[in-house]
Amino acid sequence: MSRRRYVARGVPGGYRIWDNRGRRWWGDHYELCPDDLLSELNGQANHEKITALLKRYRAQKR
């Protein structure tokens, strides 16, 4: 199994997504672990699906 590019890392208050290739944080701070977003980023990376997932996670923060 190859090394995944995007992984969720625990930070105080929730999770953030770490980009192993770019060596930087990607996206926002999440209260719950964004498993489906990570699987899409590491899988097919469909832009429309990623956008829909990001909107869903942003709506949960409100």
All heavy atoms as TSV, in Angstrom:
chain	resi	resn	atom	element	x	y	z
A	1	MET	N	N	0.839	-1.176	0.000
A	1	MET	CA	C	0.000	0.000	0.000
A	1	MET	C	C	0.885	1.241	0.000
A	1	MET	O	O	1.847	1.333	0.748
A	1	MET	CB	C	-0.892	-0.028	1.231
A	1	MET	CG	C	-1.837	1.124	1.318
A	1	MET	SD	S	-2.880	0.952	2.755
A	1	MET	CE	C	-4.211	1.962	2.240
A	2	SER	N	N	0.527	2.181	-0.844
A	2	SER	CA	C	1.337	3.387	-0.936
A	2	SER	C	C	1.004	4.354	0.196
A	2	SER	O	O	-0.039	4.278	0.827
A	2	SER	CB	C	1.104	4.074	-2.281
A	2	SER	OG	O	-0.231	4.505	-2.367
A	3	ARG	N	N	1.894	5.257	0.412
A	3	ARG	CA	C	1.709	6.267	1.454
A	3	ARG	C	C	0.657	7.274	0.993
A	3	ARG	O	O	0.698	7.763	-0.134
A	3	ARG	CB	C	3.037	6.964	1.686
A	3	ARG	CG	C	3.016	7.936	2.810
A	3	ARG	CD	C	4.404	8.465	3.047
A	3	ARG	NE	N	4.340	9.578	3.976
A	3	ARG	CZ	C	5.364	10.323	4.292
A	3	ARG	NH1	N	6.532	10.078	3.748
A	3	ARG	NH2	N	5.232	11.299	5.137
A	4	ARG	N	N	-0.276	7.580	1.881
A	4	ARG	CA	C	-1.348	8.504	1.526
A	4	ARG	C	C	-0.845	9.940	1.529
A	4	ARG	O	O	-0.007	10.312	2.341
A	4	ARG	CB	C	-2.506	8.360	2.501
A	4	ARG	CG	C	-3.194	7.025	2.347
A	4	ARG	CD	C	-4.409	6.949	3.189
A	4	ARG	NE	N	-4.003	6.826	4.595
A	4	ARG	CZ	C	-4.825	6.963	5.609
A	4	ARG	NH1	N	-6.084	7.224	5.403
A	4	ARG	NH2	N	-4.396	6.830	6.839
A	5	ARG	N	N	-1.383	10.723	0.589
A	5	ARG	CA	C	-0.967	12.120	0.503
A	5	ARG	C	C	-1.620	12.951	1.598
A	5	ARG	O	O	-0.968	13.762	2.240
A	5	ARG	CB	C	-1.327	12.691	-0.859
A	5	ARG	CG	C	-0.936	14.146	-0.963
A	5	ARG	CD	C	-1.105	14.722	-2.318
A	5	ARG	NE	N	-0.739	16.143	-2.275
A	5	ARG	CZ	C	-0.744	16.935	-3.308
A	5	ARG	NH1	N	-1.079	16.473	-4.476
A	5	ARG	NH2	N	-0.398	18.187	-3.183
A	6	TYR	N	N	-2.925	12.778	1.817
A	6	TYR	CA	C	-3.656	13.568	2.801
A	6	TYR	C	C	-4.017	12.698	3.996
A	6	TYR	O	O	-4.552	11.608	3.830
A	6	TYR	CB	C	-4.940	14.129	2.193
A	6	TYR	CG	C	-4.682	15.067	1.044
A	6	TYR	CD1	C	-4.781	14.629	-0.272
A	6	TYR	CD2	C	-4.353	16.393	1.264
A	6	TYR	CE1	C	-4.554	15.493	-1.332
A	6	TYR	CE2	C	-4.120	17.267	0.211
A	6	TYR	CZ	C	-4.229	16.801	-1.077
A	6	TYR	OH	O	-3.997	17.650	-2.117
A	7	VAL	N	N	-3.728	13.189	5.193
A	7	VAL	CA	C	-4.075	12.477	6.425
A	7	VAL	C	C	-4.675	13.460	7.415
A	7	VAL	O	O	-4.368	14.651	7.406
A	7	VAL	CB	C	-2.847	11.786	7.065
A	7	VAL	CG1	C	-2.337	10.657	6.198
A	7	VAL	CG2	C	-1.738	12.767	7.338
A	8	ALA	N	N	-5.569	12.962	8.278
A	8	ALA	CA	C	-6.164	13.796	9.326
A	8	ALA	C	C	-5.277	13.704	10.561
A	8	ALA	O	O	-4.878	12.620	10.973
A	8	ALA	CB	C	-7.572	13.321	9.646
A	9	ARG	N	N	-4.976	14.835	11.125
A	9	ARG	CA	C	-4.175	14.883	12.347
A	9	ARG	C	C	-4.962	15.602	13.429
A	9	ARG	O	O	-5.602	16.615	13.166
A	9	ARG	CB	C	-2.857	15.616	12.112
A	9	ARG	CG	C	-1.941	14.856	11.190
A	9	ARG	CD	C	-0.541	15.332	11.320
A	9	ARG	NE	N	0.332	14.499	10.510
A	9	ARG	CZ	C	1.570	14.809	10.239
A	9	ARG	NH1	N	2.097	15.911	10.708
A	9	ARG	NH2	N	2.312	14.003	9.518
A	10	GLY	N	N	-4.891	15.051	14.609
A	10	GLY	CA	C	-5.570	15.674	15.733
A	10	GLY	C	C	-4.849	16.919	16.193
A	10	GLY	O	O	-3.631	16.919	16.367
A	11	VAL	N	N	-5.598	17.976	16.359
A	11	VAL	CA	C	-5.083	19.241	16.884
A	11	VAL	C	C	-6.013	19.646	18.020
A	11	VAL	O	O	-7.111	19.118	18.135
A	11	VAL	CB	C	-5.016	20.340	15.798
A	11	VAL	CG1	C	-4.036	19.981	14.711
A	11	VAL	CG2	C	-6.377	20.610	15.204
A	12	PRO	N	N	-5.599	20.559	18.868
A	12	PRO	CA	C	-6.487	20.974	19.957
A	12	PRO	C	C	-7.836	21.470	19.420
A	12	PRO	O	O	-7.891	22.368	18.595
A	12	PRO	CB	C	-5.721	22.110	20.638
A	12	PRO	CG	C	-4.288	21.812	20.331
A	12	PRO	CD	C	-4.290	21.193	18.961
A	13	GLY	N	N	-8.904	20.808	19.842
A	13	GLY	CA	C	-10.242	21.201	19.434
A	13	GLY	C	C	-10.790	20.484	18.225
A	13	GLY	O	O	-11.884	20.773	17.784
A	14	GLY	N	N	-10.046	19.558	17.639
A	14	GLY	CA	C	-10.575	18.840	16.479
A	14	GLY	C	C	-9.499	18.225	15.599
A	14	GLY	O	O	-8.526	17.660	16.086
A	15	TYR	N	N	-9.690	18.388	14.284
A	15	TYR	CA	C	-8.795	17.782	13.300
A	15	TYR	C	C	-8.450	18.790	12.214
A	15	TYR	O	O	-9.207	19.699	11.925
A	15	TYR	CB	C	-9.483	16.588	12.613
A	15	TYR	CG	C	-9.749	15.441	13.524
A	15	TYR	CD1	C	-10.951	15.351	14.219
A	15	TYR	CD2	C	-8.813	14.446	13.701
A	15	TYR	CE1	C	-11.202	14.295	15.065
A	15	TYR	CE2	C	-9.059	13.382	14.541
A	15	TYR	CZ	C	-10.251	13.308	15.217
A	15	TYR	OH	O	-10.500	12.265	16.056
A	16	ARG	N	N	-7.285	18.580	11.607
A	16	ARG	CA	C	-6.887	19.309	10.401
A	16	ARG	C	C	-6.328	18.299	9.428
A	16	ARG	O	O	-5.852	17.239	9.811
A	16	ARG	CB	C	-5.814	20.352	10.720
A	16	ARG	CG	C	-6.380	21.433	11.620
A	16	ARG	CD	C	-5.907	22.804	11.440
A	16	ARG	NE	N	-5.904	23.313	10.095
A	16	ARG	CZ	C	-5.163	24.347	9.723
A	16	ARG	NH1	N	-4.374	24.930	10.586
A	16	ARG	NH2	N	-5.214	24.806	8.500
A	17	ILE	N	N	-6.364	18.641	8.146
A	17	ILE	CA	C	-5.854	17.747	7.107
A	17	ILE	C	C	-4.440	18.176	6.749
A	17	ILE	O	O	-4.192	19.337	6.423
A	17	ILE	CB	C	-6.773	17.775	5.873
A	17	ILE	CG1	C	-8.153	17.253	6.252
A	17	ILE	CG2	C	-6.174	16.947	4.743
A	17	ILE	CD1	C	-9.162	17.309	5.136
A	18	TRP	N	N	-3.518	17.226	6.806
A	18	TRP	CA	C	-2.107	17.474	6.511
A	18	TRP	C	C	-1.787	16.934	5.123
A	18	TRP	O	O	-2.122	15.796	4.786
A	18	TRP	CB	C	-1.232	16.802	7.549
A	18	TRP	CG	C	0.229	16.985	7.311
A	18	TRP	CD1	C	1.096	16.054	6.835
A	18	TRP	CD2	C	0.987	18.170	7.537
A	18	TRP	NE1	N	2.352	16.595	6.755
A	18	TRP	CE2	C	2.321	17.892	7.179
A	18	TRP	CE3	C	0.668	19.442	8.005
A	18	TRP	CZ2	C	3.334	18.838	7.272
A	18	TRP	CZ3	C	1.684	20.383	8.098
A	18	TRP	CH2	C	2.992	20.078	7.739
A	19	ASP	N	N	-1.139	17.740	4.289
A	19	ASP	CA	C	-0.708	17.353	2.949
A	19	ASP	C	C	0.740	16.893	3.047
A	19	ASP	O	O	1.635	17.708	3.276
A	19	ASP	CB	C	-0.845	18.556	2.015
A	19	ASP	CG	C	-0.428	18.262	0.586
A	19	ASP	OD1	O	0.027	17.142	0.299
A	19	ASP	OD2	O	-0.559	19.176	-0.248
A	20	ASN	N	N	0.970	15.584	2.899
A	20	ASN	CA	C	2.323	15.043	3.023
A	20	ASN	C	C	3.245	15.509	1.898
A	20	ASN	O	O	4.434	15.713	2.122
A	20	ASN	CB	C	2.292	13.518	3.040
A	20	ASN	CG	C	1.917	12.968	4.386
A	20	ASN	OD1	O	2.365	13.479	5.407
A	20	ASN	ND2	N	1.080	11.953	4.406
A	21	ARG	N	N	2.728	15.679	0.702
A	21	ARG	CA	C	3.572	16.089	-0.411
A	21	ARG	C	C	3.947	17.567	-0.288
A	21	ARG	O	O	5.112	17.934	-0.472
A	21	ARG	CB	C	2.863	15.845	-1.740
A	21	ARG	CG	C	3.775	16.033	-2.921
A	21	ARG	CD	C	3.088	15.760	-4.229
A	21	ARG	NE	N	2.528	14.417	-4.291
A	21	ARG	CZ	C	1.618	14.030	-5.171
A	21	ARG	NH1	N	1.157	14.877	-6.063
A	21	ARG	NH2	N	1.161	12.798	-5.168
A	22	GLY	N	N	2.972	18.408	0.025
A	22	GLY	CA	C	3.239	19.844	0.148
A	22	GLY	C	C	3.772	20.245	1.509
A	22	GLY	O	O	4.217	21.373	1.700
A	23	ARG	N	N	3.698	19.312	2.473
A	23	ARG	CA	C	4.148	19.545	3.844
A	23	ARG	C	C	3.533	20.805	4.445
A	23	ARG	O	O	4.228	21.705	4.927
A	23	ARG	CB	C	5.664	19.605	3.925
A	23	ARG	CG	C	6.279	18.286	3.610
A	23	ARG	CD	C	7.755	18.307	3.831
A	23	ARG	NE	N	8.281	16.990	3.527
A	23	ARG	CZ	C	9.526	16.740	3.268
A	23	ARG	NH1	N	10.412	17.701	3.300
A	23	ARG	NH2	N	9.919	15.523	3.005
A	24	ARG	N	N	2.190	20.872	4.365
A	24	ARG	CA	C	1.457	21.999	4.937
A	24	ARG	C	C	0.035	21.560	5.242
A	24	ARG	O	O	-0.420	20.512	4.796
A	24	ARG	CB	C	1.454	23.190	3.990
A	24	ARG	CG	C	0.826	22.873	2.652
A	24	ARG	CD	C	1.087	23.999	1.667
A	24	ARG	NE	N	0.803	23.501	0.323
A	24	ARG	CZ	C	-0.173	23.952	-0.437
A	24	ARG	NH1	N	-0.941	24.916	-0.028
A	24	ARG	NH2	N	-0.359	23.449	-1.629
A	25	TRP	N	N	-0.666	22.386	6.002
A	25	TRP	CA	C	-2.061	22.123	6.313
A	25	TRP	C	C	-2.911	22.415	5.092
A	25	TRP	O	O	-2.641	23.342	4.334
A	25	TRP	CB	C	-2.535	22.974	7.477
A	25	TRP	CG	C	-1.869	22.654	8.771
A	25	TRP	CD1	C	-1.010	23.453	9.446
A	25	TRP	CD2	C	-1.986	21.458	9.546
A	25	TRP	NE1	N	-0.586	22.828	10.591
A	25	TRP	CE2	C	-1.176	21.610	10.677
A	25	TRP	CE3	C	-2.703	20.277	9.398
A	25	TRP	CZ2	C	-1.057	20.620	11.643
A	25	TRP	CZ3	C	-2.589	19.296	10.360
A	25	TRP	CH2	C	-1.773	19.466	11.465
A	26	TRP	N	N	-3.963	21.615	4.905
A	26	TRP	CA	C	-4.896	21.804	3.802
A	26	TRP	C	C	-6.288	21.985	4.377
A	26	TRP	O	O	-6.718	21.220	5.238
A	26	TRP	CB	C	-4.880	20.564	2.902
A	26	TRP	CG	C	-5.708	20.683	1.677
A	26	TRP	CD1	C	-5.294	21.116	0.461
A	26	TRP	CD2	C	-7.091	20.351	1.539
A	26	TRP	NE1	N	-6.334	21.085	-0.414
A	26	TRP	CE2	C	-7.453	20.620	0.226
A	26	TRP	CE3	C	-8.059	19.880	2.408
A	26	TRP	CZ2	C	-8.734	20.420	-0.246
A	26	TRP	CZ3	C	-9.341	19.677	1.936
A	26	TRP	CH2	C	-9.667	19.947	0.621
A	27	GLY	N	N	-7.014	22.976	3.917
A	27	GLY	CA	C	-8.403	23.146	4.327
A	27	GLY	C	C	-8.560	23.806	5.683
A	27	GLY	O	O	-7.657	24.460	6.195
A	28	ASP	N	N	-9.748	23.595	6.248
A	28	ASP	CA	C	-10.143	24.245	7.493
A	28	ASP	C	C	-9.893	23.346	8.698
A	28	ASP	O	O	-9.443	22.213	8.571
A	28	ASP	CB	C	-11.633	24.594	7.446
A	28	ASP	CG	C	-11.952	25.560	6.326
A	28	ASP	OD1	O	-11.108	26.424	6.042
A	28	ASP	OD2	O	-13.045	25.453	5.748
A	29	HIS	N	N	-10.257	23.862	9.852
A	29	HIS	CA	C	-10.246	23.105	11.103
A	29	HIS	C	C	-11.594	22.394	11.219
A	29	HIS	O	O	-12.641	22.996	10.996
A	29	HIS	CB	C	-10.060	24.081	12.271
A	29	HIS	CG	C	-10.023	23.406	13.583
A	29	HIS	ND1	N	-11.152	23.199	14.329
A	29	HIS	CD2	C	-9.005	22.876	14.285
A	29	HIS	CE1	C	-10.821	22.579	15.429
A	29	HIS	NE2	N	-9.521	22.375	15.430
A	30	TYR	N	N	-11.598	21.099	11.515
A	30	TYR	CA	C	-12.824	20.314	11.602
A	30	TYR	C	C	-12.996	19.792	13.017
A	30	TYR	O	O	-12.040	19.323	13.629
A	30	TYR	CB	C	-12.779	19.132	10.630
A	30	TYR	CG	C	-12.553	19.556	9.198
A	30	TYR	CD1	C	-11.286	19.494	8.630
A	30	TYR	CD2	C	-13.593	20.050	8.436
A	30	TYR	CE1	C	-11.069	19.900	7.327
A	30	TYR	CE2	C	-13.392	20.457	7.127
A	30	TYR	CZ	C	-12.129	20.375	6.580
A	30	TYR	OH	O	-11.907	20.789	5.290
A	31	GLU	N	N	-14.234	19.845	13.516
A	31	GLU	CA	C	-14.518	19.330	14.851
A	31	GLU	C	C	-14.580	17.804	14.844
A	31	GLU	O	O	-14.151	17.165	15.789
A	31	GLU	CB	C	-15.825	19.917	15.369
A	31	GLU	CG	C	-15.728	21.404	15.628
A	31	GLU	CD	C	-17.037	22.005	16.099
A	31	GLU	OE1	O	-17.987	21.253	16.366
A	31	GLU	OE2	O	-17.097	23.232	16.206
A	32	LEU	N	N	-15.119	17.230	13.770
A	32	LEU	CA	C	-15.188	15.779	13.611
A	32	LEU	C	C	-14.229	15.356	12.519
A	32	LEU	O	O	-13.967	16.116	11.585
A	32	LEU	CB	C	-16.613	15.348	13.252
A	32	LEU	CG	C	-17.695	15.720	14.254
A	32	LEU	CD1	C	-19.070	15.390	13.690
A	32	LEU	CD2	C	-17.477	15.008	15.568
A	33	CYS	N	N	-13.747	14.134	12.602
A	33	CYS	CA	C	-12.786	13.638	11.608
A	33	CYS	C	C	-13.469	13.511	10.242
A	33	CYS	O	O	-14.463	12.800	10.110
A	33	CYS	CB	C	-12.226	12.295	12.048
A	33	CYS	SG	S	-10.901	11.718	10.984
A	34	PRO	N	N	-12.957	14.176	9.207
A	34	PRO	CA	C	-13.578	14.153	7.880
A	34	PRO	C	C	-13.166	12.929	7.060
A	34	PRO	O	O	-12.449	13.038	6.064
A	34	PRO	CB	C	-13.076	15.448	7.252
A	34	PRO	CG	C	-11.743	15.658	7.883
A	34	PRO	CD	C	-11.871	15.137	9.288
A	35	ASP	N	N	-13.622	11.739	7.475
A	35	ASP	CA	C	-13.203	10.500	6.821
A	35	ASP	C	C	-13.578	10.439	5.348
A	35	ASP	O	O	-12.758	10.044	4.514
A	35	ASP	CB	C	-13.809	9.297	7.545
A	35	ASP	CG	C	-13.237	9.122	8.930
A	35	ASP	OD1	O	-12.045	9.401	9.114
A	35	ASP	OD2	O	-13.990	8.699	9.820
A	36	ASP	N	N	-14.817	10.816	4.994
A	36	ASP	CA	C	-15.230	10.737	3.597
A	36	ASP	C	C	-14.490	11.746	2.724
A	36	ASP	O	O	-14.170	11.470	1.573
A	36	ASP	CB	C	-16.742	10.885	3.461
A	36	ASP	CG	C	-17.296	12.060	4.240
A	36	ASP	OD1	O	-16.537	12.673	5.001
A	36	ASP	OD2	O	-18.490	12.350	4.080
A	37	LEU	N	N	-14.160	12.903	3.272
A	37	LEU	CA	C	-13.369	13.885	2.533
A	37	LEU	C	C	-11.955	13.359	2.289
A	37	LEU	O	O	-11.419	13.475	1.188
A	37	LEU	CB	C	-13.330	15.209	3.292
A	37	LEU	CG	C	-12.520	16.346	2.682
A	37	LEU	CD1	C	-13.035	16.699	1.296
A	37	LEU	CD2	C	-12.561	17.560	3.582
A	38	LEU	N	N	-11.363	12.741	3.284
A	38	LEU	CA	C	-10.014	12.175	3.125
A	38	LEU	C	C	-9.989	11.060	2.091
A	38	LEU	O	O	-9.079	10.983	1.275
A	38	LEU	CB	C	-9.509	11.638	4.457
A	38	LEU	CG	C	-9.066	12.672	5.465
A	38	LEU	CD1	C	-8.794	12.024	6.806
A	38	LEU	CD2	C	-7.837	13.393	4.970
A	39	SER	N	N	-11.003	10.199	2.121
A	39	SER	CA	C	-11.026	9.100	1.149
A	39	SER	C	C	-11.187	9.628	-0.268
A	39	SER	O	O	-10.604	9.079	-1.203
A	39	SER	CB	C	-12.128	8.101	1.491
A	39	SER	OG	O	-13.386	8.710	1.431
A	40	GLU	N	N	-11.945	10.706	-0.442
A	40	GLU	CA	C	-12.085	11.296	-1.776
A	40	GLU	C	C	-10.795	11.987	-2.213
A	40	GLU	O	O	-10.384	11.873	-3.370
A	40	GLU	CB	C	-13.251	12.279	-1.802
A	40	GLU	CG	C	-13.558	12.827	-3.165
A	40	GLU	CD	C	-14.002	11.777	-4.168
A	40	GLU	OE1	O	-14.615	10.769	-3.766
A	40	GLU	OE2	O	-13.731	11.966	-5.370
A	41	LEU	N	N	-10.134	12.703	-1.312
A	41	LEU	CA	C	-8.869	13.368	-1.654
A	41	LEU	C	C	-7.795	12.361	-2.034
A	41	LEU	O	O	-7.024	12.580	-2.974
A	41	LEU	CB	C	-8.386	14.217	-0.476
A	41	LEU	CG	C	-9.133	15.515	-0.227
A	41	LEU	CD1	C	-8.708	16.097	1.107
A	41	LEU	CD2	C	-8.872	16.510	-1.336
A	42	ASN	N	N	-7.720	11.244	-1.316
A	42	ASN	CA	C	-6.702	10.235	-1.590
A	42	ASN	C	C	-7.112	9.290	-2.716
A	42	ASN	O	O	-6.278	8.575	-3.244
A	42	ASN	CB	C	-6.413	9.423	-0.330
A	42	ASN	CG	C	-5.634	10.221	0.674
A	42	ASN	OD1	O	-4.698	10.918	0.326
A	42	ASN	ND2	N	-6.032	10.145	1.929
A	43	GLY	N	N	-8.383	9.304	-3.082
A	43	GLY	CA	C	-8.875	8.408	-4.121
A	43	GLY	C	C	-8.956	9.092	-5.473
A	43	GLY	O	O	-7.958	9.521	-6.040
A	44	GLN	N	N	-10.192	9.236	-5.967
A	44	GLN	CA	C	-10.396	9.771	-7.316
A	44	GLN	C	C	-10.239	11.274	-7.410
A	44	GLN	O	O	-10.002	11.809	-8.484
A	44	GLN	CB	C	-11.782	9.383	-7.815
A	44	GLN	CG	C	-11.929	7.903	-8.008
A	44	GLN	CD	C	-13.306	7.541	-8.526
A	44	GLN	OE1	O	-14.183	8.383	-8.623
A	44	GLN	NE2	N	-13.483	6.284	-8.864
A	45	ALA	N	N	-10.393	11.989	-6.314
A	45	ALA	CA	C	-10.242	13.453	-6.261
A	45	ALA	C	C	-11.194	14.156	-7.221
A	45	ALA	O	O	-10.799	15.040	-7.982
A	45	ALA	CB	C	-8.792	13.860	-6.515
A	46	ASN	N	N	-12.459	13.759	-7.192
A	46	ASN	CA	C	-13.492	14.388	-8.006
A	46	ASN	C	C	-13.782	15.780	-7.440
A	46	ASN	O	O	-14.205	15.917	-6.301
A	46	ASN	CB	C	-14.751	13.519	-7.985
A	46	ASN	CG	C	-15.855	14.071	-8.847
A	46	ASN	OD1	O	-15.744	15.157	-9.406
A	46	ASN	ND2	N	-16.922	13.323	-8.973
A	47	HIS	N	N	-13.562	16.805	-8.261
A	47	HIS	CA	C	-13.674	18.192	-7.801
A	47	HIS	C	C	-15.074	18.525	-7.282
A	47	HIS	O	O	-15.212	19.180	-6.251
A	47	HIS	CB	C	-13.287	19.142	-8.929
A	47	HIS	CG	C	-13.376	20.578	-8.565
A	47	HIS	ND1	N	-12.571	21.148	-7.614
A	47	HIS	CD2	C	-14.203	21.561	-8.989
A	47	HIS	CE1	C	-12.875	22.422	-7.488
A	47	HIS	NE2	N	-13.873	22.699	-8.319
A	48	GLU	N	N	-16.103	18.079	-7.987
A	48	GLU	CA	C	-17.477	18.382	-7.568
A	48	GLU	C	C	-17.809	17.731	-6.228
A	48	GLU	O	O	-18.445	18.335	-5.365
A	48	GLU	CB	C	-18.485	17.922	-8.627
A	48	GLU	CG	C	-18.447	18.737	-9.903
A	48	GLU	CD	C	-17.347	18.292	-10.852
A	48	GLU	OE1	O	-16.841	17.159	-10.708
A	48	GLU	OE2	O	-16.982	19.105	-11.724
A	49	LYS	N	N	-17.359	16.504	-6.029
A	49	LYS	CA	C	-17.636	15.805	-4.783
A	49	LYS	C	C	-16.871	16.432	-3.618
A	49	LYS	O	O	-17.405	16.577	-2.522
A	49	LYS	CB	C	-17.281	14.322	-4.915
A	49	LYS	CG	C	-17.787	13.490	-3.774
A	49	LYS	CD	C	-17.671	12.017	-4.069
A	49	LYS	CE	C	-18.218	11.218	-2.910
A	49	LYS	NZ	N	-18.087	9.783	-3.131
A	50	ILE	N	N	-15.635	16.830	-3.851
A	50	ILE	CA	C	-14.836	17.484	-2.811
A	50	ILE	C	C	-15.490	18.809	-2.412
A	50	ILE	O	O	-15.591	19.130	-1.228
A	50	ILE	CB	C	-13.384	17.698	-3.284
A	50	ILE	CG1	C	-12.670	16.354	-3.385
A	50	ILE	CG2	C	-12.630	18.620	-2.339
A	50	ILE	CD1	C	-11.311	16.423	-4.011
A	51	THR	N	N	-15.964	19.562	-3.399
A	51	THR	CA	C	-16.630	20.832	-3.115
A	51	THR	C	C	-17.885	20.615	-2.285
A	51	THR	O	O	-18.140	21.354	-1.323
A	51	THR	CB	C	-16.980	21.549	-4.434
A	51	THR	OG1	O	-15.777	21.739	-5.180
A	51	THR	CG2	C	-17.623	22.896	-4.169
A	52	ALA	N	N	-18.670	19.607	-2.629
A	52	ALA	CA	C	-19.895	19.310	-1.874
A	52	ALA	C	C	-19.565	18.901	-0.438
A	52	ALA	O	O	-20.242	19.317	0.513
A	52	ALA	CB	C	-20.679	18.214	-2.571
A	53	LEU	N	N	-18.513	18.106	-0.248
A	53	LEU	CA	C	-18.120	17.687	1.093
A	53	LEU	C	C	-17.619	18.869	1.921
A	53	LEU	O	O	-17.915	18.976	3.112
A	53	LEU	CB	C	-17.043	16.594	1.011
A	53	LEU	CG	C	-17.519	15.241	0.496
A	53	LEU	CD1	C	-16.327	14.345	0.200
A	53	LEU	CD2	C	-18.450	14.599	1.495
A	54	LEU	N	N	-16.857	19.766	1.299
A	54	LEU	CA	C	-16.381	20.949	2.007
A	54	LEU	C	C	-17.542	21.827	2.454
A	54	LEU	O	O	-17.550	22.329	3.576
A	54	LEU	CB	C	-15.433	21.760	1.120
A	54	LEU	CG	C	-14.039	21.183	0.928
A	54	LEU	CD1	C	-13.287	21.977	-0.120
A	54	LEU	CD2	C	-13.287	21.172	2.236
A	55	LYS	N	N	-18.550	21.991	1.583
A	55	LYS	CA	C	-19.724	22.786	1.952
A	55	LYS	C	C	-20.468	22.140	3.111
A	55	LYS	O	O	-20.956	22.828	4.011
A	55	LYS	CB	C	-20.650	22.942	0.755
A	55	LYS	CG	C	-20.141	23.910	-0.274
A	55	LYS	CD	C	-21.098	24.042	-1.424
A	55	LYS	CE	C	-20.551	24.981	-2.480
A	55	LYS	NZ	N	-21.477	25.097	-3.618
A	56	ARG	N	N	-20.555	20.807	3.096
A	56	ARG	CA	C	-21.252	20.108	4.172
A	56	ARG	C	C	-20.528	20.285	5.503
A	56	ARG	O	O	-21.145	20.555	6.526
A	56	ARG	CB	C	-21.376	18.620	3.840
A	56	ARG	CG	C	-22.260	17.880	4.833
A	56	ARG	CD	C	-22.361	16.452	4.493
A	56	ARG	NE	N	-21.244	15.780	5.147
A	56	ARG	CZ	C	-20.912	14.528	4.948
A	56	ARG	NH1	N	-21.559	13.800	4.097
A	56	ARG	NH2	N	-19.908	13.990	5.597
A	57	TYR	N	N	-19.213	20.171	5.495
A	57	TYR	CA	C	-18.450	20.329	6.739
A	57	TYR	C	C	-18.473	21.769	7.238
A	57	TYR	O	O	-18.488	22.012	8.442
A	57	TYR	CB	C	-17.013	19.843	6.564
A	57	TYR	CG	C	-16.905	18.347	6.662
A	57	TYR	CD1	C	-16.625	17.571	5.557
A	57	TYR	CD2	C	-17.107	17.695	7.868
A	57	TYR	CE1	C	-16.543	16.194	5.638
A	57	TYR	CE2	C	-17.015	16.320	7.974
A	57	TYR	CZ	C	-16.740	15.581	6.847
A	57	TYR	OH	O	-16.663	14.223	6.950
A	58	ARG	N	N	-18.482	22.742	6.331
A	58	ARG	CA	C	-18.572	24.134	6.756
A	58	ARG	C	C	-19.933	24.434	7.383
A	58	ARG	O	O	-20.038	25.210	8.320
A	58	ARG	CB	C	-18.321	25.067	5.585
A	58	ARG	CG	C	-16.863	25.153	5.224
A	58	ARG	CD	C	-16.593	26.205	4.165
A	58	ARG	NE	N	-15.196	26.147	3.761
A	58	ARG	CZ	C	-14.785	26.012	2.509
A	58	ARG	NH1	N	-15.669	25.957	1.536
A	58	ARG	NH2	N	-13.512	25.947	2.221
A	59	ALA	N	N	-20.983	23.815	6.855
A	59	ALA	CA	C	-22.334	24.006	7.400
A	59	ALA	C	C	-22.443	23.401	8.792
A	59	ALA	O	O	-23.184	23.915	9.628
A	59	ALA	CB	C	-23.359	23.389	6.472
A	60	GLN	N	N	-21.717	22.333	9.073
A	60	GLN	CA	C	-21.750	21.701	10.401
A	60	GLN	C	C	-21.110	22.588	11.460
A	60	GLN	O	O	-21.432	22.489	12.625
A	60	GLN	CB	C	-21.011	20.370	10.380
A	60	GLN	CG	C	-21.764	19.271	9.702
A	60	GLN	CD	C	-20.985	17.969	9.699
A	60	GLN	OE1	O	-19.815	17.926	10.052
A	60	GLN	NE2	N	-21.633	16.905	9.277
A	61	LYS	N	N	-20.206	23.481	11.052
A	61	LYS	CA	C	-19.514	24.341	12.016
A	61	LYS	C	C	-20.422	25.435	12.553
A	61	LYS	O	O	-20.178	25.971	13.618
A	61	LYS	CB	C	-18.293	24.988	11.349
A	61	LYS	CG	C	-17.186	24.005	11.070
A	61	LYS	CD	C	-16.083	24.640	10.274
A	61	LYS	CE	C	-15.244	25.554	11.123
A	61	LYS	NZ	N	-14.050	26.035	10.432
A	62	ARG	N	N	-21.493	25.775	11.837
A	62	ARG	CA	C	-22.382	26.866	12.241
A	62	ARG	C	C	-23.340	26.433	13.310
A	62	ARG	O	O	-23.699	25.379	13.538
A	62	ARG	CB	C	-23.172	27.371	11.056
A	62	ARG	CG	C	-22.270	27.986	10.041
A	62	ARG	CD	C	-23.070	28.476	8.860
A	62	ARG	NE	N	-22.136	28.678	7.766
A	62	ARG	CZ	C	-22.516	28.731	6.521
A	62	ARG	NH1	N	-23.757	28.606	6.194
A	62	ARG	NH2	N	-21.636	28.921	5.584
